Amino acid sequence: MFIRITNLPDKSMKVLFIGGTGNISTSVSKLAVSRGIELYLLNRGRQSSPIPGTNTIIADITKPDEVSAALKGHTWDVVVNWIAYVEEEITRDFELFYNRTKQYIFISSASVYQKPLLSPVITESTPLKNPFWQYSRNKIACELRLNRYYRERDFPVTIVRPSHTYDTIIPVTIGGGHEYTAIDRMKKGKKIIVHGDGSSLWSLTHSEDFAKGFTGLLGHHGAIGHSFHITSDEVLTWDQIHHIIADAAGCTADIVHISSDLLALYDEELRGSLLGDKSMSVIFDNSKIKQFVPGFTATIPFTEGIRRTLARFEADPARQQVNQSTNEWIDFVIDQYEKAYPLEKES
Ligand SMILES: NC(=O)c1ccc[n+]([C@@H]2O[C@H](COP(=O)([O-])OP(=O)(O)OC[C@H]3O[C@@H](n4cnc5c(N)ncnc54)[C@H](OP(=O)(O)O)[C@@H]3O)[C@@H](O)[C@H]2O)c1
């Protein structure tokens, strides 16, 4: 049970996003501007078109002198770092923003939650532990350091843990992300790999839905010292996810199920993202964000969200990047698997 602490957003808030033009943060930037927030985006300016209504500060966050010069004289109502991954970056941010911001929001990851999970239902109180993925352990270390800064130095920290959130990425593990490989294979009638038996439960959140919850935390005094995840309440199996994507792409999904353990043996990189994340059945309990941001609910079903994502890829052939080495890897793994287990072919 949480006490409802309503937030009256101060429309004149001055907010800094480090990043702000990425897969998740672009939607948040757009919504924040539409709500009257004075928004500054610090990035290297590599995106082709700036987000209307934002003020861009061109700097590389890894270059301290450049950043100090660019931020000189500014104070902030909120600073959000979208692109901090290791503890040293938190130490740097503390030095940059201590006494210069009324709220500091760290973008963590829902992959920090206990693996293997003891319960599929995840709340913000689920323990943080991930022996499978260094990325998640680094995010946990960032969170722990920020909690210390909050307790010992009054640094006004809020932690937000996105789970799998999409807009400009294709949300599948093998051949997705910024790649178009999985879609290209489906369109050509080639087999694709789905981990496990395709029945584990997962949630995919469109960035515009995430943005609705997230902007409610900006300048929210009650959110200081708290952690939140923000996800859709829609729960899908991985088979459903692939079939919905195929349907949106106008084709069918020819799925080969291969265990996550085996896939992780074929590619060490998958140990983290599968065993430490996507192979688990998860059901996110979003009660906390709904308590703190009254009215928040995700409204974009995956059937609709993925159509928007695919339309964006289809609008520009340059975005349809098919990775030949991913293709060869998928063909190799399926070939090995079917040679080892030929029963399906014979029946
Ligand atoms: N998507 C998911 O499913 C998911 C799940 C869990 C957690 N997360 C977390 O979400 C965050 C990513 O958010 P996002 O998707 O919006 O970001 P993103 O797509 O990774 O975008 C990166 C942003 O950072 C800027 N940037 C990159 N390197 C920079 C540098 N050296 N100096 C200054 N700016 C730099 C980029 O602009 P320029 O290139 O112009 O500099 C861009 O604005 C990460 O912390 C990740 O761990 C994501």
The ligand as an ORCA input file, in Angstrom:
! r2SCAN-3c Opt
* xyz 0 1
  N      15.336     -0.018    -24.673
  C      15.234     -0.845    -23.692
  O      14.543     -1.860    -23.846
  C      15.906     -0.582    -22.356
  C      15.655     -1.472    -21.311
  C      16.240     -1.226    -20.084
  C      17.035     -0.111    -19.908
  N      17.279      0.734    -20.947
  C      18.132      1.904    -20.703
  O      17.668      3.016    -21.446
  C      18.772      3.867    -21.735
  C      18.816      4.157    -23.208
  O      17.824      5.135    -23.507
  P      17.526      5.511    -25.018
  O      17.052      4.253    -25.686
  O      16.644      6.651    -25.078
  O      18.980      5.896    -25.493
  P      19.792      5.493    -26.773
  O      18.891      5.027    -27.868
  O      20.931      4.642    -26.332
  O      20.296      6.962    -27.234
  C      21.513      7.447    -26.894
  C      21.409      8.976    -26.681
  O      22.583      9.418    -26.047
  C      23.303     10.312    -26.899
  N      24.724      9.973    -26.709
  C      25.319      8.774    -26.973
  N      26.622      8.841    -26.631
  C      26.837     10.080    -26.144
  C      27.980     10.765    -25.623
  N      29.185     10.158    -25.544
  N      27.850     12.028    -25.199
  C      26.648     12.665    -25.272
  N      25.524     12.086    -25.755
  C      25.624     10.812    -26.191
  C      22.755     10.069    -28.294
  O      22.858     11.201    -29.132
  P      24.204     11.456    -30.043
  O      24.493     10.164    -30.750
  O      23.794     12.585    -30.955
  O      25.285     11.853    -29.093
  C      21.280      9.785    -27.938
  O      20.629     11.004    -27.625
  C      20.023      3.130    -21.279
  O      20.415      3.620    -20.014
  C      19.568      1.683    -21.167
  O      20.329      0.952    -20.238
  C      16.732      0.519    -22.169
*
